[in-house]
């Protein structure tokens, strides 16, 4: 009955009452073990209850639990900034901390507006940036995040994202298989991208938000909630060029892609693009609430003291967990493991795609992988996805969905996942696919 006191506003993928977690596994109150390929929506990159991070949390909590940064500066915060400098691309070297990804995205927009003196921002179709009123206005992945909350803040304009599998130009000129192959080739598109998304963005700057009133372009370097879409490298490089042309700040929302998820500390490394502002959260502190806005010192200096702040960010216990998270990732080479295990997972899923034609697309990078499902006419098949997720849960594999039509299964295992565990997950998924075929 205690669950009756929890607000029903939380949409629940599963109804598991968890007792504990270890590595990639969760255990319910009866002792049943689940392979957690959700990672708490991309949070527990170091696995559940990593011993070194547990120790860092315990040790910090014994010394100090809260030290408000406007009053005192804790050693754990300084250690975290040192660790972040070591993994962020130059010249990004200055950090502002909050508690959640949405807070950090909104803070990044506030920084951009003050630094440029401009009012507008541009985001992309399929994007997800949070659930505050401003970040809802920036979110385009599906209407359920915005339903009955409108009107939302103004000054937000939306451009197409470079999604090769669903590109309107490619759909007119390529077969389904050719589009899937093009999607699989991203980000190393080798010039094959048609350039539609960038063309439409330049049109937007001529028709809706003039460059001189546009403070920032905010983009996920790999689309998250919108379907785990890896864009061609030319798209993000084109954004960098366009921003440089017009004095617009480029903000990368790496809330879900950061900290090893894509096989590099940050997804930006795959594209050879350095943004003006980098937003991070989720995997930063292995489950402790912490987010960060990072930028060069010269840009941060344009943010007027006292014009933004917060009581809890950075919580000193979360900071200790985050600093140790980065050390663990370095010592255990977790980004490297994410790249290897992601390649293994993609390969296994593409083999299954050959036998199951309702798998329309298999895409991803590192341990951020998607399988998109379609019916015989090529339309999104949400019902099939729901059956597959339930069948996998019954066999002890937890998977989440995403995408505008909720017809995409996303694979987000902790980055400590092993080769044998990936093979086991693929076996469970193959059995679920067989079951779906047998059911018609």
N, C-alpha and C positions, 0 to 999 in steps of 0.2 A: 504493500500500500504506500510505502514511502515515495515511490515513483509518481504517485498522484499529485505530489506537491511540486513536481518539476513542471515548468511552463511548457505547454504543448507547442509553442512557437518553434522549438527546435525540430527540424525535419530529421527523422532518424533513419539511417540506412539499415541498421540492425537493432536488435533488442537484447544484446548480450550484456549481462551483468558481469563485468570483468573483475577478477580478483587480483591479478598481477600480470606483469609483462617481463619478458627476458629475451634479449636479442630481437629476432623477427617475430617472436611468438607472443600471443596473449592467451591467458588462461581464465576461463569463466569459473563461477563459484562451484560448479560440479567437477572441475578439474579438466574439462575438455580443452584441448589445445587448438588454437587457430593460427594459421600463417597470416600475419598482418601485412598484406600488400596494400594497405592504405596509409600507413605511417602517420596516423592521426591527421590526414590530409597533408602529407608532405612535411611533417614536423620532425618525427623521430628518426632523422637520417643516421644517427649513430646507434640506432636500435633502442629497445626499451631497457631502461635502468642500466646503462653502461656503467660498470664499476667505477671508472675514473671520474665520470661526471657526477655520480651519486656522492662520491667522496668529496668532490669540490663543493657541492651544495651543502653537505653536512658541515664541512669545515668552515665555510663562510657564515652559515647560519649560527654557528656557535660564537662567532666574533661580532657580527653585525648583520641585522636583517634589513634595516631601512636606514639610508642616509640620503636625505633629499639633496639633489645635486646643486640646488641654489644656495644651500647652506654649508654642505661639506662635500668633499670628493673622496670616495672610497678607493682603496688600492685596487680592488677588483675591477673597477671601471677603467683605471689607467692601464692595467694589464690587458684588458679587452681592447682598448684603442691600439695598443702596440701590436696585438695579434691581428687586428683588422688591417692595419697598415701593411702588414706582411703579406696579405692575400689580395688586397684591392689593387687595381691597376693605377699606376701613376697617371695624373697627379692627384687622384682622390686620396685625401689624407686627413679629413676632418669629419667628425661624426656627431649627430644628434640622435638621442635615444628616446623611444616611446615604448608602448606595451604591445601594440598590435599592428598588423600590416596596414589596416585601414587608416589608423592614426598616422603612420609613417608616410603613406601616400598623400594624405591631406597636408601633412607638414611640408612635403616636397613641393606641392603646388603653392603653398604659402610662401616658401622660399623663392620659387620662380617668379611669383608676382611681385614680391618686394625687390628682387634683384633686377628685374627688367622694367618695372613700372608699367607692365602690360596686364591686360585683364583676362584674356581668353586662353583656353587650353584645348588641345586636340587629343582625342583617344581613338580607339579602333573597334570595329565590329568584332564581336565575340569576346571582348575584354572583360576581365573581372578585377576590380580594384578595391572592393570593400563594401560595407553596409552603412556607413555614415551617410548623411544626406548628400554631401559633395561626392563621395566615392560611389554612391548609387547612381548619381548623374553621369559618372564616368564609366559605369559598368554597362556593357551591352550584350552579355552572354545569354541572358534570357529574362523575360519579363517578370518572372516570379520574384526576382530580387527588388523590383521597383513597384510592383502592383499595389495600388491604393496609397502610395506614399507621394505621388506627384501632386502639385508641381515641385520639381526638384531645382536646385540651383542652376542659374543660367551661365552662359559663357563657356559651355562645353560643346564641342563640335566633333563629329564622328566621321572617320574615313574607313575605307575597306582595309582589312588585314590581308597580307599576301598568303593565301591558303590555296596551294596548287591543286589539291584534290577537288575543291569546290570553286575554283576560279571560273568566272563566267566566260572568259576567253577560251580557256582550255576545254571547257565543257562543249563548246561549239565545234572545236577542231580535233579533239582527241577522244579515243575510246576510254571506257572505264579503266581498263588495264593500263593504258598509257598514262592516265592521270595519276593512278596509284603509284606507278613507277616514278613519275616526276616528284610526287610527294615524298617518296622514299629517298630520293636523291638529295633532299634538303638537309643541311644548309649549303652543301657544296654544289650549288646549282649550275656552276660552270657556264653562266651566261644564258641558260635556257629559260629563265624567267621572262615572261612577256612584258613585265613592267606595269601591269594594269593598276596595281594598288598605288604605286608612286604617282602614276599619271592622275589618278582620281584625287590624291592628296594635293597635288599642285592645283588642280581644278578647284578644290575646296578653298585654298588660299586666295583664289581669284574671285570666289563667289560668296563665301560665308564668313570667313575670319581672315582679315587682311594680315599679312606678316607683321606689320607694325603694331598690331593689337594682340598678337599671339605670344603669350609668355613661354609656353612649353608644349612639346609633344610628348605624351606619356604612353609608353608601349611596353608590353611584356615581350621580351626577346624570344620566348617560346610561349605560345598562348596556353593558359592553364584551364580554367573552368570552361572556356569556349571550345575545348576539344583536343587539347594537347597537340597543338599544331606547331611544327617546326617550319619557319619561313625560309625562303632562299636568302643566302647571305647578302645578295645584292639589294634586298629590301631594306635591311637595317643599315647597310652602308649608304644607301640612298637617303635614308632619313638623316644620317649624320651630315651628309653633304648639304641637304636642303636646310637643315638647322643652321649650319655654318653660313650659308648664303644670306640668311635673313636675321641672324642674331637671336634665333629661337633656342631655348634650352631643351636639350634632349634628356628625358628622364626614363631610365630603365626600371620598371617594376620587376625586381627579381625576388619577390616575396616567396614564390613557390619554386623558382628555378635555382635559387642560390644554395651555397654550401654543399657542393658536390653532386647535387641531384642530376645534373646533365652530363656528368663525367668530367667536369672542371669545377673549380671553386665557384665560378659564376658563368652563366651561359654566354655572356658577352665574349668570352675567350674563344668560342667557336666561330665567331663572326668577325673578329678583328676590329671591333667597334668599342670605343670608350665613351660612355655617356657623360653629360655634365653632372648629373645627379643619379645616384644609385640607391634604390630602396630595397631593404632586406628585412626578413622576419622569419617565420616558420622554423627552418632548420638551424637558425642562428644559435639557439640555446637549448636544443635537444628536448624541447617540451616546456621549458620555463618561459613565461611570457616576456618577450623582448623583441623590439624592432628597431630599425636604424635608418636614418637618412645620411648618406655619405656624399661628400662633394669636395672639390679643391678648396683650400683655405681662402683663396681670394674671393670665391663665390660665397662661401659661408659668411665672410666678413660683411657682405651686403645685407645680411639678415639683422635687423635692428634688435639690440639686446632688450629682452622683456616682451617682444612682440609675439613670441611663442614660448611655450613651456609645458610643464606638467608636474604633478606631484610624485609619481612613481618611476618615471623613466629617467635613468636606468635603475631598476631595482638592483641592489648590490648582489643579492643571491643569484638573480638571473645573469648578471654580468659575469660572476664567477663561473657559472655553468657555460656561458658562451665562450669565454676564454679557453676553458678546458675542451669544449667542443672543437674548436679550431685546432688545438694541439693534437687531439685524438685523430682528427681527420688527416693531419699531416703525418703523424707517426704510423697510423694504420693504412695510409694511402687509400682512403675511402673514395676520393674522386676517381682514382684509377680503377678501383674495384667496380664502381658504378658504371664506368665505361665498358669494362669487360662483361659484366653481368647483363648490362643493357643490350650489348651486341648479341649475347647468347639468347636473351629473351626475344629480341626482334627476329632473330633467325628462326627460333622455334615457332613463333606465331606466324611467320610468313610461310613456313612449311604447312601449318594447319590451314592457312588461307587457301592453299592450293586444293585442299580437300573439301573445304566448306565455303562455297561461293557467296554465302550471305555475310562473310567477313569482307566488307567493301574495301577497307584501307587498314594497313598496319603502318604506324609511323611512330617516331619518337627519337630521343637522343639520351644516352645514358639510361638511368633508371627512371625515366619519365616517358612512358610508352602508352600508346593508345591503339585500341582495336575498334574500328567503326563498323556498325552492322546495318545492312540494308535489306529490303525485301526484294523479290524477283524483279520489280520494276525500278529498283534503284532508290526507293524512298527510305527515309529513316525508319528503323525497326526498333522502337523503344520497348515493345512488349517482349521481344526476344531477349533483349539485354537484361530485362528484369528477371526473366526465367533463368538465364545463365548465372546471374549474380546469386540468386537463391540456391541454385544447384551447387555452386562452388562453396557457398557458406555451409551447406549441409555436409560437405566433405572437408571442412576445416580450412578453406581459403577465403579470405575477405578481400573483396574488390569493390571499388567505387565506380560510379558513372560520371559523365560530364558531357558537355556539348549542348548546344542550343536546343536540340531535339531529344536530348538524353538518350541517344543511341550509341554512345561511345563508352567503352569500358576502359578505365585508366589503370595502369599498373605502376604503383608507387612503393616498391619494397624498401625497407631500411637498407642503407648502403653497406651494411655488414652482411648482406645476404650472400650465400655461397652458391657455387655451381650446382651442387646437389639439391639445394633448396629451390633454385630456379627450375631444375628438371622436374622436381616434385610438383611444383605449381603448374607447370605445363601439362603434366599428366592429368591432374585434376581438371584443368580447363578442357583438355581434349575429351575427357569422359563427359563433361557437361555439354559439349558440342554434340557428341554422339547421342546423348539423351534428348537434346533439342531436335535432332533430326528424326529420331524414332517417334517423337511426339507429333511430328509433322509441322 
